[in-house]
């Protein structure tokens, strides 16, 4: 695996990242949690240390599965994310 150092940091990240949108299930159909966890582990085994996720991916499901998949290795990787989805209804304040 090739790595690059992010500018102005001491972070060395794999040039190939793991896109975690499918873990959330949205637009991907049914996602088997065991297979998703296996994919995260395999990515790490291959030297991938850059994982991309977002609160939009399955309304947090991607983040939950990625967290479980990384477990104790969480501090050995770099997680990039986007945020800002509004999970609350405008009236009534109930989660959707």
FENBEL-V63785 format. One record per helix or strand of 2 or more residues. SS is the DSSP state (a for helix, b for strand). FROM is the first residue (numbers start at 1). LEN is the number of residues. Records with the same first field share a line. If there is no record, write none. Layout:
SS=FROM-LEN ; FROM-LEN
This chain:
b=3-3 ; 12-3 ; 18-2 ; 50-5 ; 78-5
a=21-4 ; 33-13 ; 61-16
